[in-house]
Amino acid sequence: MDETIPRGHVAALILASFVVGLGVPDLDFLLPLRHRSALTHSVVPLLIVLLHPAGRRLLPGLALGIGVHLSADSFPNAMTGFATVKLPFAGALSAAASYIWLGANALASVAIGAVTSARVLPLAWATGLLGAVAAGSVIYLFVTDGGWPVLALAGAASAIGWRVRRRQ
């Protein structure tokens, strides 16, 4: 990022774009698309953002927000009908394919967000920012349908990682 922009401003922009990113997948409600459109419930919005010269400034936060949203969408009450991913002009994916689509795009989005955050901020700032994003994610997942399984998996992975690290 531009070195003339204070780090605090960069971090604030990333946090703001994270909050916006949480809602980006559901833009399909406002567009002539079916809910859980493959176009909005994927990394496609991130590619569109990169078409604009200033897009890379928004990319880290948007990617993290989209990734958290897709993580919650990966755990519907039932992967049928409304919950399945819809391909434009081709219909809905199967339940298994919808799980794979949402999971793969959630992981890709979170990875893009984490890597690009670390590239635009020094390590200490990026670590603090990702901590704030994690806190925001917990709040989002706590109040969102499908959030409990994501929180349980993240908690289990964190506990396992902490125990493995303590043994080393």
ChimeraX commands (.cxc) that place a marker at each C-alpha (Angstrom):
marker #1 position 0.00,0.00,0.00 radius 0.5
marker #1 position 0.98,3.61,-0.35 radius 0.5
marker #1 position 3.60,4.37,2.33 radius 0.5
marker #1 position 2.18,7.88,2.80 radius 0.5
marker #1 position -1.06,6.53,4.26 radius 0.5
marker #1 position -0.79,6.08,8.06 radius 0.5
marker #1 position -0.94,2.44,9.18 radius 0.5
marker #1 position -3.93,3.16,11.40 radius 0.5
marker #1 position -5.87,4.44,8.40 radius 0.5
marker #1 position -5.00,1.33,6.41 radius 0.5
marker #1 position -6.13,-0.90,9.29 radius 0.5
marker #1 position -9.38,1.08,9.65 radius 0.5
marker #1 position -10.06,0.75,5.91 radius 0.5
marker #1 position -9.50,-3.01,6.09 radius 0.5
marker #1 position -11.84,-3.32,9.09 radius 0.5
marker #1 position -14.51,-1.24,7.35 radius 0.5
marker #1 position -14.21,-3.30,4.17 radius 0.5
marker #1 position -14.43,-6.48,6.31 radius 0.5
marker #1 position -17.82,-5.35,7.61 radius 0.5
marker #1 position -18.93,-4.58,4.04 radius 0.5
marker #1 position -17.58,-7.96,2.89 radius 0.5
marker #1 position -19.83,-9.77,5.36 radius 0.5
marker #1 position -22.80,-8.63,3.27 radius 0.5
marker #1 position -21.35,-8.90,-0.24 radius 0.5
marker #1 position -22.52,-12.48,-0.93 radius 0.5
marker #1 position -26.12,-11.47,-0.26 radius 0.5
marker #1 position -26.02,-8.79,-2.95 radius 0.5
marker #1 position -27.75,-11.48,-5.00 radius 0.5
marker #1 position -30.97,-10.35,-3.28 radius 0.5
marker #1 position -30.55,-6.91,-4.90 radius 0.5
marker #1 position -29.43,-8.18,-8.30 radius 0.5
marker #1 position -31.39,-10.24,-10.83 radius 0.5
marker #1 position -29.79,-13.41,-9.43 radius 0.5
marker #1 position -31.14,-16.31,-7.41 radius 0.5
marker #1 position -30.12,-16.55,-3.76 radius 0.5
marker #1 position -26.80,-18.24,-3.19 radius 0.5
marker #1 position -25.69,-17.30,-6.68 radius 0.5
marker #1 position -22.29,-18.71,-7.57 radius 0.5
marker #1 position -21.38,-15.22,-8.77 radius 0.5
marker #1 position -21.76,-13.60,-5.34 radius 0.5
marker #1 position -21.04,-16.61,-3.13 radius 0.5
marker #1 position -17.46,-17.02,-4.34 radius 0.5
marker #1 position -14.21,-15.15,-4.95 radius 0.5
marker #1 position -15.73,-13.53,-8.08 radius 0.5
marker #1 position -16.53,-10.25,-6.25 radius 0.5
marker #1 position -12.85,-10.05,-5.26 radius 0.5
marker #1 position -11.81,-10.36,-8.89 radius 0.5
marker #1 position -14.22,-7.58,-9.82 radius 0.5
marker #1 position -12.80,-5.34,-7.07 radius 0.5
marker #1 position -9.31,-5.83,-8.49 radius 0.5
marker #1 position -10.44,-4.32,-11.80 radius 0.5
marker #1 position -10.44,-0.91,-10.13 radius 0.5
marker #1 position -7.00,0.62,-9.40 radius 0.5
marker #1 position -7.87,1.23,-5.74 radius 0.5
marker #1 position -9.36,-2.24,-5.37 radius 0.5
marker #1 position -6.31,-3.75,-3.74 radius 0.5
marker #1 position -6.86,-1.41,-0.78 radius 0.5
marker #1 position -10.28,-2.99,-0.21 radius 0.5
marker #1 position -9.27,-6.55,-1.04 radius 0.5
marker #1 position -8.01,-7.73,2.39 radius 0.5
marker #1 position -11.12,-6.75,4.33 radius 0.5
marker #1 position -13.60,-7.73,1.65 radius 0.5
marker #1 position -11.95,-11.13,1.29 radius 0.5
marker #1 position -12.06,-11.78,5.04 radius 0.5
marker #1 position -15.71,-10.71,5.26 radius 0.5
marker #1 position -16.77,-12.81,2.30 radius 0.5
marker #1 position -14.87,-15.79,3.72 radius 0.5
marker #1 position -16.64,-15.53,7.08 radius 0.5
marker #1 position -20.04,-15.19,5.38 radius 0.5
marker #1 position -19.41,-18.23,3.17 radius 0.5
marker #1 position -18.22,-20.21,6.20 radius 0.5
marker #1 position -21.58,-19.64,7.88 radius 0.5
marker #1 position -23.42,-20.49,4.65 radius 0.5
marker #1 position -21.57,-23.81,4.60 radius 0.5
marker #1 position -23.72,-24.97,7.53 radius 0.5
marker #1 position -27.39,-24.50,6.59 radius 0.5
marker #1 position -30.14,-26.38,8.39 radius 0.5
marker #1 position -30.41,-28.51,5.23 radius 0.5
marker #1 position -28.52,-28.16,1.95 radius 0.5
marker #1 position -31.64,-28.22,-0.20 radius 0.5
marker #1 position -33.50,-25.69,-2.34 radius 0.5
marker #1 position -32.80,-22.17,-1.10 radius 0.5
marker #1 position -29.50,-23.21,0.53 radius 0.5
marker #1 position -27.85,-24.72,-2.55 radius 0.5
marker #1 position -25.53,-22.70,-4.77 radius 0.5
marker #1 position -27.08,-21.55,-8.05 radius 0.5
marker #1 position -25.15,-21.32,-11.31 radius 0.5
marker #1 position -26.34,-18.67,-13.76 radius 0.5
marker #1 position -28.37,-20.27,-16.58 radius 0.5
marker #1 position -27.58,-23.77,-15.28 radius 0.5
marker #1 position -29.64,-24.30,-12.13 radius 0.5
marker #1 position -28.62,-25.38,-8.67 radius 0.5
marker #1 position -25.61,-27.44,-7.69 radius 0.5
marker #1 position -26.18,-30.66,-5.79 radius 0.5
marker #1 position -25.91,-30.60,-2.02 radius 0.5
marker #1 position -22.41,-32.12,-2.12 radius 0.5
marker #1 position -21.23,-29.72,-4.81 radius 0.5
marker #1 position -22.72,-26.77,-2.88 radius 0.5
marker #1 position -20.77,-27.76,0.25 radius 0.5
marker #1 position -17.57,-28.04,-1.78 radius 0.5
marker #1 position -18.22,-24.71,-3.56 radius 0.5
marker #1 position -18.92,-22.79,-0.36 radius 0.5
marker #1 position -16.11,-24.41,1.61 radius 0.5
marker #1 position -13.47,-23.94,-1.09 radius 0.5
marker #1 position -14.46,-20.32,-1.71 radius 0.5
marker #1 position -14.60,-19.59,2.04 radius 0.5
marker #1 position -11.07,-20.97,2.50 radius 0.5
marker #1 position -9.77,-19.14,-0.56 radius 0.5
marker #1 position -11.32,-15.85,0.58 radius 0.5
marker #1 position -9.91,-16.09,4.10 radius 0.5
marker #1 position -6.48,-17.02,2.73 radius 0.5
marker #1 position -6.54,-14.08,0.31 radius 0.5
marker #1 position -7.59,-11.75,3.11 radius 0.5
marker #1 position -4.92,-12.95,5.54 radius 0.5
marker #1 position -2.10,-12.88,2.98 radius 0.5
marker #1 position -3.00,-9.48,1.56 radius 0.5
marker #1 position -3.41,-8.01,5.07 radius 0.5
marker #1 position 0.09,-9.16,5.91 radius 0.5
marker #1 position 1.40,-7.58,2.69 radius 0.5
marker #1 position -0.07,-4.12,3.31 radius 0.5
marker #1 position 0.70,-3.83,7.01 radius 0.5
marker #1 position 3.71,-4.61,9.21 radius 0.5
marker #1 position 3.40,-7.93,11.06 radius 0.5
marker #1 position 2.39,-6.40,14.40 radius 0.5
marker #1 position -0.34,-4.30,12.75 radius 0.5
marker #1 position -1.55,-7.21,10.63 radius 0.5
marker #1 position -1.69,-9.47,13.70 radius 0.5
marker #1 position -3.73,-6.90,15.63 radius 0.5
marker #1 position -6.00,-6.36,12.65 radius 0.5
marker #1 position -6.62,-10.09,12.22 radius 0.5
marker #1 position -7.39,-10.28,15.95 radius 0.5
marker #1 position -10.02,-7.56,15.51 radius 0.5
marker #1 position -11.40,-9.39,12.47 radius 0.5
marker #1 position -11.54,-12.61,14.50 radius 0.5
marker #1 position -13.53,-10.83,17.22 radius 0.5
marker #1 position -15.89,-9.40,14.60 radius 0.5
marker #1 position -16.22,-12.85,13.05 radius 0.5
marker #1 position -17.21,-14.39,16.37 radius 0.5
marker #1 position -19.91,-11.75,16.81 radius 0.5
marker #1 position -21.17,-12.28,13.24 radius 0.5
marker #1 position -21.15,-16.07,13.51 radius 0.5
marker #1 position -22.80,-15.96,16.94 radius 0.5
marker #1 position -25.88,-14.21,15.53 radius 0.5
marker #1 position -25.97,-15.84,12.07 radius 0.5
marker #1 position -27.66,-19.10,11.12 radius 0.5
marker #1 position -24.93,-21.65,10.49 radius 0.5
marker #1 position -22.45,-19.80,12.67 radius 0.5
marker #1 position -22.34,-22.23,15.58 radius 0.5
marker #1 position -20.65,-25.08,13.65 radius 0.5
marker #1 position -18.04,-22.67,12.29 radius 0.5
marker #1 position -17.31,-21.37,15.80 radius 0.5
marker #1 position -17.09,-24.94,17.12 radius 0.5
marker #1 position -14.67,-25.97,14.35 radius 0.5
marker #1 position -12.55,-22.84,14.82 radius 0.5
marker #1 position -12.49,-23.41,18.57 radius 0.5
marker #1 position -11.51,-27.05,18.19 radius 0.5
marker #1 position -8.78,-26.20,15.67 radius 0.5
marker #1 position -7.45,-23.47,17.97 radius 0.5
marker #1 position -7.41,-25.80,20.98 radius 0.5
marker #1 position -5.61,-28.52,19.02 radius 0.5
marker #1 position -3.10,-26.02,17.65 radius 0.5
marker #1 position -2.46,-24.60,21.11 radius 0.5
marker #1 position -1.89,-28.07,22.62 radius 0.5
marker #1 position 0.44,-29.11,19.78 radius 0.5
marker #1 position 2.42,-25.90,20.14 radius 0.5
marker #1 position 2.73,-26.32,23.93 radius 0.5
marker #1 position 4.17,-29.82,23.47 radius 0.5
marker #1 position 6.90,-28.56,21.13 radius 0.5
marker link #1:1,2 radius 0.2
marker link #1:2,3 radius 0.2
marker link #1:3,4 radius 0.2
marker link #1:4,5 radius 0.2
marker link #1:5,6 radius 0.2
marker link #1:6,7 radius 0.2
marker link #1:7,8 radius 0.2
marker link #1:8,9 radius 0.2
marker link #1:9,10 radius 0.2
marker link #1:10,11 radius 0.2
marker link #1:11,12 radius 0.2
marker link #1:12,13 radius 0.2
marker link #1:13,14 radius 0.2
marker link #1:14,15 radius 0.2
marker link #1:15,16 radius 0.2
marker link #1:16,17 radius 0.2
marker link #1:17,18 radius 0.2
marker link #1:18,19 radius 0.2
marker link #1:19,20 radius 0.2
marker link #1:20,21 radius 0.2
marker link #1:21,22 radius 0.2
marker link #1:22,23 radius 0.2
marker link #1:23,24 radius 0.2
marker link #1:24,25 radius 0.2
marker link #1:25,26 radius 0.2
marker link #1:26,27 radius 0.2
marker link #1:27,28 radius 0.2
marker link #1:28,29 radius 0.2
marker link #1:29,30 radius 0.2
marker link #1:30,31 radius 0.2
marker link #1:31,32 radius 0.2
marker link #1:32,33 radius 0.2
marker link #1:33,34 radius 0.2
marker link #1:34,35 radius 0.2
marker link #1:35,36 radius 0.2
marker link #1:36,37 radius 0.2
marker link #1:37,38 radius 0.2
marker link #1:38,39 radius 0.2
marker link #1:39,40 radius 0.2
marker link #1:40,41 radius 0.2
marker link #1:41,42 radius 0.2
marker link #1:42,43 radius 0.2
marker link #1:43,44 radius 0.2
marker link #1:44,45 radius 0.2
marker link #1:45,46 radius 0.2
marker link #1:46,47 radius 0.2
marker link #1:47,48 radius 0.2
marker link #1:48,49 radius 0.2
marker link #1:49,50 radius 0.2
marker link #1:50,51 radius 0.2
marker link #1:51,52 radius 0.2
marker link #1:52,53 radius 0.2
marker link #1:53,54 radius 0.2
marker link #1:54,55 radius 0.2
marker link #1:55,56 radius 0.2
marker link #1:56,57 radius 0.2
marker link #1:57,58 radius 0.2
marker link #1:58,59 radius 0.2
marker link #1:59,60 radius 0.2
marker link #1:60,61 radius 0.2
marker link #1:61,62 radius 0.2
marker link #1:62,63 radius 0.2
marker link #1:63,64 radius 0.2
marker link #1:64,65 radius 0.2
marker link #1:65,66 radius 0.2
marker link #1:66,67 radius 0.2
marker link #1:67,68 radius 0.2
marker link #1:68,69 radius 0.2
marker link #1:69,70 radius 0.2
marker link #1:70,71 radius 0.2
marker link #1:71,72 radius 0.2
marker link #1:72,73 radius 0.2
marker link #1:73,74 radius 0.2
marker link #1:74,75 radius 0.2
marker link #1:75,76 radius 0.2
marker link #1:76,77 radius 0.2
marker link #1:77,78 radius 0.2
marker link #1:78,79 radius 0.2
marker link #1:79,80 radius 0.2
marker link #1:80,81 radius 0.2
marker link #1:81,82 radius 0.2
marker link #1:82,83 radius 0.2
marker link #1:83,84 radius 0.2
marker link #1:84,85 radius 0.2
marker link #1:85,86 radius 0.2
marker link #1:86,87 radius 0.2
marker link #1:87,88 radius 0.2
marker link #1:88,89 radius 0.2
marker link #1:89,90 radius 0.2
marker link #1:90,91 radius 0.2
marker link #1:91,92 radius 0.2
marker link #1:92,93 radius 0.2
marker link #1:93,94 radius 0.2
marker link #1:94,95 radius 0.2
marker link #1:95,96 radius 0.2
marker link #1:96,97 radius 0.2
marker link #1:97,98 radius 0.2
marker link #1:98,99 radius 0.2
marker link #1:99,100 radius 0.2
marker link #1:100,101 radius 0.2
marker link #1:101,102 radius 0.2
marker link #1:102,103 radius 0.2
marker link #1:103,104 radius 0.2
marker link #1:104,105 radius 0.2
marker link #1:105,106 radius 0.2
marker link #1:106,107 radius 0.2
marker link #1:107,108 radius 0.2
marker link #1:108,109 radius 0.2
marker link #1:109,110 radius 0.2
marker link #1:110,111 radius 0.2
marker link #1:111,112 radius 0.2
marker link #1:112,113 radius 0.2
marker link #1:113,114 radius 0.2
marker link #1:114,115 radius 0.2
marker link #1:115,116 radius 0.2
marker link #1:116,117 radius 0.2
marker link #1:117,118 radius 0.2
marker link #1:118,119 radius 0.2
marker link #1:119,120 radius 0.2
marker link #1:120,121 radius 0.2
marker link #1:121,122 radius 0.2
marker link #1:122,123 radius 0.2
marker link #1:123,124 radius 0.2
marker link #1:124,125 radius 0.2
marker link #1:125,126 radius 0.2
marker link #1:126,127 radius 0.2
marker link #1:127,128 radius 0.2
marker link #1:128,129 radius 0.2
marker link #1:129,130 radius 0.2
marker link #1:130,131 radius 0.2
marker link #1:131,132 radius 0.2
marker link #1:132,133 radius 0.2
marker link #1:133,134 radius 0.2
marker link #1:134,135 radius 0.2
marker link #1:135,136 radius 0.2
marker link #1:136,137 radius 0.2
marker link #1:137,138 radius 0.2
marker link #1:138,139 radius 0.2
marker link #1:139,140 radius 0.2
marker link #1:140,141 radius 0.2
marker link #1:141,142 radius 0.2
marker link #1:142,143 radius 0.2
marker link #1:143,144 radius 0.2
marker link #1:144,145 radius 0.2
marker link #1:145,146 radius 0.2
marker link #1:146,147 radius 0.2
marker link #1:147,148 radius 0.2
marker link #1:148,149 radius 0.2
marker link #1:149,150 radius 0.2
marker link #1:150,151 radius 0.2
marker link #1:151,152 radius 0.2
marker link #1:152,153 radius 0.2
marker link #1:153,154 radius 0.2
marker link #1:154,155 radius 0.2
marker link #1:155,156 radius 0.2
marker link #1:156,157 radius 0.2
marker link #1:157,158 radius 0.2
marker link #1:158,159 radius 0.2
marker link #1:159,160 radius 0.2
marker link #1:160,161 radius 0.2
marker link #1:161,162 radius 0.2
marker link #1:162,163 radius 0.2
marker link #1:163,164 radius 0.2
marker link #1:164,165 radius 0.2
marker link #1:165,166 radius 0.2
marker link #1:166,167 radius 0.2
marker link #1:167,168 radius 0.2
view
